[in-house]
Amino acid sequence: MNCKYLGIAAAIVLGLVACQPSDQGREPPSSPPARTGQSTPAEPSALLAVARLFASDQGRDWNAYAALPQIAWTDPAPTEQGPGVYFRQGTVLLRGFTVEDIPNGVPGMEHGTVRRNEGQSTLTLIGSQTDVGTVAISKPFYSDDYAVILRNQLGAAAQFVTIADQCAPAPFDGGAGPGVFFELSIPGRDIVYARASQQDGGKYTAGFTVFELTRNKPSNAITELGCKRAKDRMG
């Protein structure tokens, strides 16, 4: 993953997100509370469910994501948004947030806010016509506590470590906080990587906090963004 690819993907993702009203017609599915006396484990969070699939042997298959109950799809199928680049979007709910006034993303006289959970986020699958290569989750508002957000989603089911931080903003970023790269380890799955950043969504939004999942170690992006690597901090 390099900055050029990140720039193309992020520009299209945020363009699509910013053009959608914040009070989208379909609310992300939420898990019903477990009945007293039942020992059924709680449904995994949307981010954990997606990360588990992404890190599995089926993670490149577009159709595999259609079966995840945590996603409310807004696109009926992947669509080509650039030469050979396909996207499919849906809505998910990140845990640990409350109801806030969220800009509706509508320009002109209809611009305003809607009351909804700040964790209601846009999930975007990015890849070729046959393979899913990247997953991006865009939450409204800039948040600096990336690790806290990840922990709320992953619980004890996965571990993550910071491999680089203090990353300079890329050209398509807009938040005040520096970017961070994490390594995610999910039992029984391959290692995946997450880039957390604050990205501008235009004048009619409040910006977004974005988590991008990739399979290859983002060494080039870490270098190009001038990040401080964890091993350098310990040296």
ZATOR-805437 format. One record per residue (C-alpha): z, x, y; residue in one letter; residue number from 1. Coordinates in steps of 0.001 Angstrom, whole numbers, plus 500000, padded with zeros to 6 digits. Layout:
! ZATOR-805437
R      z      x      y type seq
R      Z      X      Y    A NUM
...
This chain:
! ZATOR-805437
R      z      x      y type seq
R 500000 500000 500000    M   1
R 498974 501504 503320    N   2
R 499198 500354 506902    C   3
R 495539 499315 507024    K   4
R 495990 496886 504134    Y   5
R 499315 495726 505501    L   6
R 497657 495061 508839    G   7
R 494873 492938 507359    I   8
R 497258 490968 505163    A   9
R 499919 490464 507817    A  10
R 497438 489419 510488    A  11
R 495974 486729 508234    I  12
R 499364 485617 506907    V  13
R 500942 485251 510333    L  14
R 497820 483610 511713    G  15
R 498008 480999 508981    L  16
R 501763 480541 509368    V  17
R 501623 480241 513147    A  18
R 498931 477575 512932    C  19
R 501057 475367 510693    Q  20
R 503527 472917 512251    P  21
R 507107 473895 511536    S  22
R 507896 470408 510230    D  23
R 505447 470658 507346    Q  24
R 505071 467473 505365    G  25
R 506456 468893 502140    R  26
R 509993 470163 502066    E  27
R 510675 473031 499661    P  28
R 512319 471816 496472    P  29
R 516056 472289 496188    S  30
R 518187 472389 493080    S  31
R 520385 469369 492394    P  32
R 524084 470138 492028    P  33
R 525205 470657 488469    A  34
R 527230 467855 486951    R  35
R 530894 468430 486311    T  36
R 531497 469786 482832    G  37
R 527971 471112 482332    Q  38
R 527462 474828 481788    S  39
R 523747 474830 482649    T  40
R 523040 477934 484766    P  41
R 521959 477296 488335    A  42
R 518243 477447 489057    E  43
R 517299 480876 490435    P  44
R 516489 481120 494112    S  45
R 512861 480899 495142    A  46
R 512650 484599 495994    L  47
R 514245 485636 492700    L  48
R 511963 483350 490675    A  49
R 508878 484713 492426    V  50
R 510049 488338 492124    A  51
R 510754 487908 488403    R  52
R 507256 486585 487830    L  53
R 505614 489135 490105    F  54
R 507307 491974 488165    A  55
R 506289 490580 484752    S  56
R 503155 490887 482638    D  57
R 502003 487490 483971    Q  58
R 502571 488433 487608    G  59
R 498888 489032 488380    R  60
R 497847 485564 487204    D  61
R 497379 483046 490020    W  62
R 498001 480147 487650    N  63
R 501405 481491 486582    A  64
R 502867 480820 490040    Y  65
R 501738 477192 489997    A  66
R 504416 476447 487407    A  67
R 507348 477619 489557    L  68
R 509369 474548 490640    P  69
R 510827 476383 493649    Q  70
R 507461 476351 495463    I  71
R 506008 473334 497278    A  72
R 502329 474235 497562    W  73
R 500432 473531 500775    T  74
R 497181 475016 499433    D  75
R 495764 473361 496300    P  76
R 494182 476641 495170    A  77
R 493579 480221 496343    P  78
R 491047 480443 499167    T  79
R 489077 483409 500491    E  80
R 490398 484413 503937    Q  81
R 488476 487684 504229    G  82
R 485859 489586 502242    P  83
R 487280 489665 498708    G  84
R 490804 488765 499937    V  85
R 492277 485526 498601    Y  86
R 495402 483693 499752    F  87
R 497445 480738 498571    R  88
R 500368 479367 500588    Q  89
R 503365 477224 499852    G  90
R 506842 476512 501178    T  91
R 510100 477866 499745    V  92
R 513741 477689 500770    L  93
R 515697 480905 501265    L  94
R 519421 480564 500663    R  95
R 522172 481330 503159    G  96
R 520770 479625 506268    F  97
R 521659 476515 508254    T  98
R 519792 473824 510172    V  99
R 518509 475090 513531    E 100
R 516043 474167 516265    D 101
R 512797 475771 515079    I 102
R 509677 476035 517308    P 103
R 507013 473744 515875    N 104
R 504193 476233 516421    G 105
R 502027 473630 518183    V 106
R 500380 474781 521439    P 107
R 500089 472831 524666    G 108
R 501897 469642 525554    M 109
R 502973 469039 521949    E 110
R 504905 472301 521735    H 111
R 508605 471799 521026    G 112
R 511219 472283 518345    T 113
R 512161 470559 515108    V 114
R 515508 470449 513340    R 115
R 515276 472020 509927    R 116
R 516788 474711 507760    N 117
R 516040 478200 509042    E 118
R 515525 479263 505426    G 119
R 512471 477021 505049    Q 120
R 509854 479735 504769    S 121
R 506165 480199 504068    T 122
R 505247 481979 500853    L 123
R 501810 483585 500683    T 124
R 500183 485022 497565    L 125
R 497591 487684 498427    I 126
R 495067 489272 496108    G 127
R 491563 489357 494722    S 128
R 489783 486411 493152    Q 129
R 491360 487284 489793    T 130
R 494635 489115 490566    D 131
R 497718 488529 492729    V 132
R 498528 491857 494394    G 133
R 501108 491029 497078    T 134
R 503641 488292 497821    V 135
R 504787 487674 501406    A 136
R 507643 485388 502460    I 137
R 507885 484629 506197    S 138
R 511128 483203 507614    K 139
R 511314 481919 511216    P 140
R 513290 484013 513715    F 141
R 513980 487747 513747    Y 142
R 516827 488856 511471    S 143
R 518196 492390 511225    D 144
R 520355 491898 508124    D 145
R 517596 492318 505537    Y 146
R 519977 493452 502793    A 147
R 522239 490426 503284    V 148
R 519260 488078 503023    I 149
R 518079 489771 499831    L 150
R 521541 489681 498272    R 151
R 521857 485963 498985    N 152
R 518618 485395 497080    Q 153
R 519073 487837 494206    L 154
R 522789 487445 493484    G 155
R 523851 489578 490528    A 156
R 520568 489027 488688    A 157
R 518833 492005 490300    A 158
R 519664 495252 492032    Q 159
R 518000 496771 495065    F 160
R 518331 500041 496930    V 161
R 517013 501174 500297    T 162
R 514353 503844 499837    I 163
R 513388 504118 503521    A 164
R 514504 502627 506819    D 165
R 514245 503144 510585    Q 166
R 510519 502438 510233    C 167
R 508527 502157 513441    A 168
R 506835 498819 514094    P 169
R 503279 498540 512824    A 170
R 500642 497246 515289    P 171
R 501095 493679 514015    F 172
R 504918 493741 514163    D 173
R 506777 492242 517084    G 174
R 510513 492202 516476    G 175
R 513077 494531 517949    A 176
R 514505 495686 514626    G 177
R 513061 498583 512598    P 178
R 511457 497981 509212    G 179
R 513012 498803 505834    V 180
R 511639 499436 502343    F 181
R 513612 498455 499231    F 182
R 513211 499124 495519    E 183
R 513996 496044 493408    L 184
R 515148 496318 489804    S 185
R 515211 493126 487729    I 186
R 516460 493350 484113    P 187
R 513566 493225 481657    G 188
R 510973 493584 484407    R 189
R 509001 496362 486075    D 190
R 510221 497900 489321    I 191
R 508780 496265 492449    V 192
R 509062 497133 496116    Y 193
R 509869 495035 499168    A 194
R 509004 495790 502778    R 195
R 511164 493937 505304    A 196
R 509998 493705 508901    S 197
R 510015 491566 512022    Q 198
R 506559 490308 512918    Q 199
R 505221 488414 515901    D 200
R 503740 484994 515295    G 201
R 502452 484258 518789    G 202
R 503810 482558 521906    K 203
R 504495 479222 520191    Y 204
R 506813 480620 517511    T 205
R 510075 482529 517546    A 206
R 508606 485340 515462    G 207
R 509193 485882 511758    F 208
R 511212 488025 509384    T 209
R 508841 488952 506570    V 210
R 509449 490263 503056    F 211
R 506385 491671 501278    E 212
R 506514 492434 497545    L 213
R 504215 495054 496037    T 214
R 504045 496862 492692    R 215
R 503051 500361 493782    N 216
R 505538 502596 495539    K 217
R 504633 502376 499262    P 218
R 504683 506135 499893    S 219
R 501723 506119 502288    N 220
R 503093 503241 504363    A 221
R 506505 504916 504559    I 222
R 504868 508061 505912    T 223
R 502510 506271 508306    E 224
R 505340 504178 509790    L 225
R 507529 507257 510316    G 226
R 510358 505887 508179    C 227
R 513502 507822 507371    K 228
R 513586 508273 503612    R 229
R 516892 507793 501817    A 230
R 516782 511265 500285    K 231
R 516282 512781 503738    D 232
R 519424 511049 505016    R 233
R 521433 512458 502115    M 234
R 520030 515960 502495    G 235
